[in-house]
Amino acid sequence: MGRLASNILGTVGVGKHSDGAGLYLLVTGHNDKGRAKGSWIFRYTYLKQ
């Protein structure tokens, strides 16, 4: 299980944040309530290529 928690959205800065298991939170900014906005990215390898 990864290390990113749901409460990270209120405190994380702009940039890419990893959970150590292939899940990334790419934060592009913050909304008017101070919560992060951005995208979740899941990276994986298929057949070791």
N, C-alpha and C positions, 0 to 999 in steps of 0.2 A: 504494500500500500504506500502511496506517495505521501509527501510531507506538506502539500498545500492545503490549507484549511479555508473554510468559507469566510472566516473573519479577516482574511488577508486583504479582501477587496477594499476595506476602509483605510488601510495603512500603507499599502504598497506604492512604490514610486514608478515612474515611467520606465519601461524597458521590458526585457524578457526574464521571466522567473520560472525556474524549473522545480519539479517535485522529485527529480532524481530517477524517475521511472518512465520517462518519455513524454510526460504531460507538461506543457508550457503554458503560461499565462503571458500573453503579449499585451502590455498596458500601453495605450496610446495617449491617455489623458485622464481627466477626472470630470465627472458631471457636477452640476450645481450643488449637489448634496455631499460632495467630497468623495464619492465612491468611484473606484476605478472603472474605466471603460476600455474595451479592447476585445481580444479574441483568445479563445482556447485553441491550442495546437497539440495534436498527438502525433509523435514521430515513432515510426516502427521500421523494422527491417523485414523484408520478405525474402525468404530463401537465401539469406546471407549475401545478398547482392547489393 
